[in-house]
Amino acid sequence: MFDPRYLLFLTAVIVIAYAGAIISDRSPSEKGHKKAAVISMACIVLILVIFKYADFIVSIVSRSNDHCWGLILPVGLSFYIFQAYTYLYAVMKKEMEAEKNFIALAVFISFFPTIVSGPIQRAKEFLPKLHAERTLSWDNFRACVYRFLWGAFLKMVIADRVGILVDSVFDYYQYFAGVPLILTACAYSVQLYADFSGYSYMAIAVAGLFGFPLKENFHQPYFATSIHAFWSRWHISLSTWLRDYVYIPLGGNRKGTARKYINILIVFLISGIWHGAGFSFIVWGLLHGMYEVIGAMTAGFREKAAAALGINRNDAGWKLLQLLFTFMLVTIAWVFFRAPSVGYALGYLRKCAAWNPWTLFDGSLFELGLDRQDFMVALVSIAILIVVSVLRERGFHAVSLARMNIVTRYAVFLAMVLVIVVFGIYGPSYSAANYIYAGF
């Protein structure tokens, strides 16, 4: 619907994956088996490189910012190519046989709830579900409805509202300094999480309604007390994909400490490049790689220092400090993620450190894109997000809510619908805002 011509690329990826796996499976020799799979994987990755990175590569070679080819990134390209890659890789490693049913493979690669922004599915886990009998219990139906409403709340009430503040300040940061920029950077952290996790919750809910249970893609990432823990909670399907298909094949931590650190940097470099064709994404990825490496290198020293100072590392106050420090590091990196260039991000961060007499209590707070009412709605909504995140951290999920008494269930259901309808942000002619990750 975005552009029917891009159906050709989706079809090409499906055909290459299907034919490559069949040829690989039927090859009489081990060498031929691997060769067919590798060539097929290279072909689909080449499609991604051409349409996602050609302009960037040309601009570097020609030392010009002009996008000579003018190629538009087809919606969902990165996600469905990664899914096709997992299928071919599994066939190459003989973890599964080639799928003989073309329609089944096409459904897997183009699975409609997840095609735009994931979560990324594994072929060896998903394809068997297509051939198995699928059931949907009443409890699971209710849980999917609650999960979908929660995703809509995150997207429409929080992300799209906070995004107004972010766009109003971030795009004109030169006119601000100090507190407003720090507040906006933190707001962007919230917006990105609410937007992307909101999509994931809705996608998982829709898949569940069709009888396809998918794994969670987020697990309260801003509750992480280290960067390593953050990446075990954020965009889990991509993190585990990079671990299994990049980090481990590179040698993981099996070839010495130095090689382990190099592998970590390579993984995060690829993560940055995957997110976008630009130096700001590369810096974002390498920043997280450096966070990980420095964290691993200083782990022993930090443990000894804590013991010498008599710090109880299990103390709630200490964990809160770790949480806030981790959030600060992640937020600094998000500035590069949001910025159109590295220079823009550095300029933004420099102005964050500038002192100014701006205060939270002089009314300026309500001149950053949100009026007093919308700002209060945003604060209350974020407070609800924190409360629900604490409950989820303690094991309370949509299924738990679906099994509560009927009065509680319907009260929560009606409250969520009303909040979304009344406080959701709607664009011109009620057109929904795009998802941030639809651009990747």
Secondary structure, DSSP 8 states (H G I E B T S, - for coil): ---GGGHHHHHHHHHHHHHHHHHHHH-SSHHHHHHHHHHHHHHHHHHHHHHHHHHHHHHHHHT----SS-----TTHHHHHHHHHHHHHHHHTTSS-----HHHHHHHHT-TTTTTT-----HHHHHHHHHS-----HHHHHHHHHHHHHHHIIIIIIIHHHHHHHHHHHTTGGG--SHHHHHHHHHHHHHHHHHHHHHHHHHHHHHHHTT-----S-S-GGG-SSHHHHHTTSSHHHHHHHIIIIITTTTTTSS-HHHHHHHHHHHHHHHHHHH-SSHHHHHHHHHHHHHHHHHHHTHHHHHHHHHHTT--TT-HHHHHHHHHHHHHHHHHHHHHHHSSSHHHHHHHHHHHT------TTSSGGGGSS--HHHHHHHHHHHHHHHHHHHHHHTT--HHHHHTS-HHHHHHHHHHHHHHHHHH----GGG-----GGGG-
